[in-house]
Amino acid sequence: MVGRTHSQPALPTTFGFKVAGWVEELLRHLERLEALKPRVLVAQLSGGVGTMAGFGEQGPDLLERVARRLGLGVPRIGWHVARDGVAEFVAMLAMIAATLARMADDMRTLARPELGELDQAWRPGRVGSSTMPHKRNPEDCEQVVVLSRLAAAQVELALTAMVGEHERDGRALRLEWAAVADVSHHALGALAIAREIVEGYAPDVERMAANAREVSDAIGSEALMLALAEHIGKQSAHALVYELSQTASGQGGDLQERAGGDPLVRRHLTAEEIAGIFDPVRSLDTADRSHHRTRMDDLMGEVAVRSETPPERRGWVADPREVMCAEQECDRASSVLFATYHAPGGLGARSRARHAHRSRRPSRGGLRPVGDRPLHGRSGASPPAAFFEARCDTEATVTVAVERAGVGDGG
C-alpha cells in the first residue's frame, strides 16, 4: 500500500506494518501503566496536615493495614498537596486516548471512497445523514478523536492542581474532582469505541495495491535517487531526480518514462533495474525483511502473552471481597477514632467547650458522623477503577487490532 507523509504519497509500505506501529505504541502505554502503578496507587491516610498526629502511635500501622487490604502501596510520606501522582494518571489516560485517536483518524481517511483501502463496518438501518441517504459517515472514528481532545483538556487541569498552598489547598483538590472523573470517562469511552472500530473494519488489499501502482512514480523516486547515488553521489542524484520528477508533474508524463530516456540515468542503470525500482512490491522486497519478521514475531509474542493472562493474575485489581472488607475496616477505624475524639475529656469535647465559650452559643456537635462521611471517602484511598479498566481495554484493543490486520500472517 501507499505510505503517506503530509497526506501525500511517500513510499511503499504494508498495512500490517502500519498496524504494528499502533500496537507497539499501545504496548508502550501498557508498560507505562505498569510502571506508574507504585507511584499512583498509594493510600492517603495521614491526618490534617500529613503528620498522622491525630492517630497517635497507631497511625503507621493503620495506614499499612488499610493500604494492604485495598491493594494499594504505602507512601513514605503524606501527599495532600503533592499531586504529581494524580497528574501523571490523568496524563497517562490522555495519552492512551491520543493514540486511539491517531488510529481512528488513519482508519477514517483510509476508508474515504477516493482511497477505499479500508471497509468500515456498517449495519442495515443505520442512518448516516437525514438529508443524504447515501452517506456512511465515520462517526465512530470522529467520536474517538473528540474524546481524545476532551481527555487532553483535563491534563491542564491536573497540572494546575499540582500548585497547592502549604499543607492542603481546596482550590487544587476541586480541580481534580473534575479532571480525574472526566479523563476516565473520556479514555474508557474512546477505548470501548476503538475496539468496536477495529473489530468492524477490514482492509481491501486489492485496492491498496491498485492505489500503490497508480502512484508508483511518486513512491519510487527515493529508490531511484539512492540507486543513482551509488554512481554519482547523493546530492547529484537528488538534483537529477528532482528535475525529472518536477518536469513530469508539470508537463505530463511519468517519472519512470523520463528516467528511462535520460542519458545520465541510462549510463548507470539498465531498463530492468529501472523497472524494478518503480515496482512497489519489489521495492519492499529489498528491505531487510528478516529483521522486520523477527521484530514482528517478538511483538506478536508479547500480545499473545498479554491476551492469555487473566487480569487478576497481573496484580492489577484486588479481590472485590477484600476491598469490601477494607472499607468495613476503614469504617470501624473511623468509629474508634471519632469515638475517642468525642469521648468525655477527649480532644473533641474540649474543643467544643472552648468554641461554645468563645462564641457564647451552644456547640453544633463538631464533626459529622461516620456514616455521613466515611474515613476512606475523605482520604481518597480507594484506587481509581479507571486505572484497571484502561489497562484491560487497551490490551483488548491491541489483540483485536492484531487479529484484524493479520500482523503475524505476513501482512
N, C-alpha and C positions, 0 to 999 in steps of 0.2 A: 504494500500500500504506500501512499504518499506520506512522507514525513513533512510536516509543515512548520515553518518558523515565521513569526509575524503574520500569520494567516496566509502565507504564500507557500507554494510548493518549494521544498528544500532538497531532500534526499530520500531515497527509498528506505523503508523500514517495514516492520510487520506489526500487525495488530497485537499479537501475543507479546511482543517486546514493549508496546505501549502499556498494556495491562500490567505487565511485570513491574513497570515503573510505579503504577498506582499501588500495587500490592506491597512493594518494597517500602513505600512511604507509610502505608498503614502499619506494616510490621514495626517500623521505627517508632510509630506512635505507641504501639503495644509495649515496646521496650521502655519508652518514656513513662508510661503509666506504671510499669513495674518499679522503675527507679524512683519515682516521686512518692510511692506508697509510704515508705518510712518517714518521709518529711511531712506529708499531708495528713495521713490518717493517724493522728495522735490525739490523745484525750486532753481536755481542758477542764481542770478541777483544781483551781489554785487560789480561790478566795477573791476578795475585793480588789486588791492591788497586786496579786500574784504571789504573795508571801506564804499563803496557806496558814496564816496565823490563827484564823478562826477555827481550824480543825484540830489545833493542838498537836500532840505527838502522833495522833492517828492519821494526820494528813497524808504523808508519803505512802503509807500502807493502803489507805483508802483509794488514793489515786491509782496505784498499781493494780489493786483488785478490780476497780471499775474498768480500767483500760483493758485488763486481761479478759474480763467477761464480755466486753464489747468487741473484742478482736482488734483493739487499737494499740498503738505504741505509747510508751510513756515518755513525755518530753523531759528534757533536762531542766527546763525552767518554764514557768507560765508564759503564755503568749497572748495576753489580752490585746496588746497594741502591736505585736509583731505579726502582721497579717500576710507575710510573704507566702506562706503555705496556701492560703486561700487564693491569693493572686495567681500562684502557679497552677492551681487546679482549674481556675477559670480560663487561663490562657491555654492550658492543655486541651480542654474541650473545644475551645475556639479553633485550635489548630486542626483537630480532627475534623471539625465541620468544614474548615477551609479545604482540606484535602478532598473531602467528598464533593465539595462544590467544583473543584477542578475536574474531577472525574465526570460529574454530571454535565458540566458545560462542554467537555470534549464530546461526550455522547450526544448531547443536544445538537452540536454543529455537524457531527458525522452523520446524523440522521436527517439532515436537511435534504430535500428532494434533489437539489442540484449536485449533492455529493452521494447520498444514498448508500453509504458504506455500512450503516447500521439500520436494522429494522427495529423500531420501537414497539413495545407491547401495546396492544390495543384490543379492547373488548367490545363486542357488539353492544350498541345502545349508548355508548359513551359519546358525549357531545363536546366537540372542540370549540364551536362557535355558535352563537344564537342566530347569526345572520349569514354565515358562510358554511353551509353543510359539509363542504369537502374538508374542512380543517381538522387536522390531528395535531393539536398544539402540544408541545413537550412540557406540560405544566409540572410534572413531577420533577424534572430536571431544573426548571426555573425555581421551584419551591426550595430545593436543596440550596441553591445559590442564595436565595433570600434568607433562609435560616442561617446560613454561614455568615452573612453580613450582620444579622441581628446578634449572633454569638460574638462576633468580633467587637461589636459595640459595647459588650459587657466587660471586655478587658480593660478599657479605660476606667470604668467604674472601680474595678478591682484594684487597679494600680493607685487610683485616687484614695481608696480606703486604706492603703498602706500608711498614709500620712495621718497618724493619730497622735493626740496630745497626751503627754505624760503616761499614766498607767492605764487609762481607759478613756475612750472617746466615742460617744454615741453617734456622732456625725459620720464617723468612718464605718462603724458597725452596721448602720442602717443602709448604707450603700450596698453592703454585701448581701443583705436580705433580698435585694432585688437582683443583683448580679449573679449570685450562685444559683438561685432558682431559675432565672431566665436562661442562663447559658446551658443549664442542664436540660431544660425543655427543648431549646433550640438544637443542641447537639444530638440528643436522643431522637428527636423528630427527624433530623437530617439522616441519621443512621438508619432509621426504620424505612424512610422513603428510598434511600440509596440501595438498600437491599432489594426492595421491590424492583428498582430500575435495573440492576444488574441481572436479576432473575428473568426479566422480561425482554431485554434487548438481545438481538442476535446479529453477528457480523455477516455481511454479504461479501464473501471472499471474491466472487466473480466481479462485483462492482469495484471492489478495492483494486483488483488487478487491472481492470479496464481504465480506471482513473489514473493509475500509475503509468500505464502505457501512453495515455493521452498527453501526459506532461513529461514524457521520458527525456525530451530535450532539456528541460529545465533541471530535472533532478539528476541529469548526467553531467552537468557542467563541472562539478568538482572532480569527478573521476577523470574527465578529460584533462583538466588542469594538472592533476597530480601525475598522470601518465606522461604528459609533456615535460613536467618539471624535472623528471629524471634525465632529460636530454638537454634542456635549455635553461634550467633554473626556475625556481618557483615564481619570482616576480615577473620574469619574461613570459612564463606560461600563463600567469594570471592576466597580464595585459593582453595577450593574444586571444585567450578565450573570452575575455570581457568584450573585446571589439567584435568578435564573431557573434556572440550571443546578443549583444545590443543591436547589432545590424540585423540579425534575424528577427528580433522583436519589432524593430521599427520599420523594416522594409518587407517583411514577409519571408516565408521560407522557414526552414528549421535548422537548428544548430548542427545536427548530425550531417546534414547535406552540405552545409557551408564548411564544416571541418574536413569532410572528405574531399572538398575541392580546393582546400588551401594548400599551397606548395610546402610551406614550412611544416604543417601538420603531417602531410603525406611523406615528408622526408624521414620522419621518425616513427610513424605509426602506420601499420597496414590497414587495409579496409576491414579485415576480420577483427582486428583489435579495436577499431573504432566502433564497429557494430556491437561488440561485447561491452564496451564502455556504456553504451546507451540502452542496454538491456537491464532493466531493474533487477530481475532475478539473478542474473549473472553477477551484477554489481554486489548484491548481498552475499553471494557465494564466496566472494573474495575476502570477506571478513573472517576473523578468527572464530569460526562457529564452535569449535571445541571449547574455547574459553567461555563463550556465552552459554553453551549447553551445560557446562559444569556449574556455572552460577545459577542457571535456571533450575537445575536439579537440587541445588542447595536450598533455593527459595521454596520449591515445591515440598521439600522435606520438612522445612520449618512449618509451612502451612498445614501439612498433614498432621504433624505432632500436635499443633495447637488445636486443630479441629477435633482430634480424637480424645483430648484430655478433658475430663469433666471439670466444669468451673470450680466445684467445691474442692477439687484436689490441687488447685493452683493457689489456694490460700487467700482468695480474694473476697470471701464472704464468710461470715460467722454463721454457725448453725442458728436458725431463727429462734429455737428454744433457748439457746444461750443468750441471745440478745434480749429475749423477753425476761429471762431470769435476771439479767444485768439491770434492766430497767426497774424490776421489782426491788433489786438490791439497792439501787440508787434511791428509790423512794423510801426504803426502810432507813437508809443512812440519812436521808433528808429529815425524816421524822425524828430520829435521835438527835440530830444537830439542832433542829428547831425546838424540840422539847427542852434540850439543855439550855438553849438561848433564852427561852421564855419561862424557865423554872423560877420559883421564888428565890430571890437573891442572885439570879443569873444576870448576864450582861444585858439581855433584852429588857428584863424587869427594871433594872437600874436606869437604863437609857430612857425608858418610857416615863419613869418617875421624874427624871431630870427635865424631860421635854414638857411634861404636864406642868411642872413647877414654873418653868420659864414662860410658857405660853398662857398659863392660868386658865387652861381649859382641859377637859378630860382627854386622855390619850385615845387614839382610834385603833389601838391594838397592834401597831407595828407592822411586821411583815405579813404577807398574805399566806394562807395555809398551803401545805404541801400539795394537796390535790389541785389547787388552782395554778400552781407554778412549780412543777417538779424540778428537782435539782439538776437532773440531766438535761432538761429542756433549757435551763438557764446557762449551763456551761458549754453547750454545743458539743457534747462528747460523742453523740451518735454520728457514725460515718455517713457521708453523702451517698445515698443509694445510686445516684447517677454515676459515681465512680466505677462501681462494679458493672452496672448495665452498659456503660460506654465501652468497657473492655470486651464484654461478651459480644455486643453488637458489632464492634469493629472486627473481631475475629470472624464472625459470621459473614460479614460483608467481604472480607478477604477471601474466604473459602468459596463463596458463591461466584465472585469475580473470576477467580482462577478456573473454576469449573466451566463457566460460560465462555471464557476466552480460549480455553484449551492451551494454557501456557505450557503445560507439561507434555503436550502431544505434538511438538514440533511446530507450534503456531508461531 
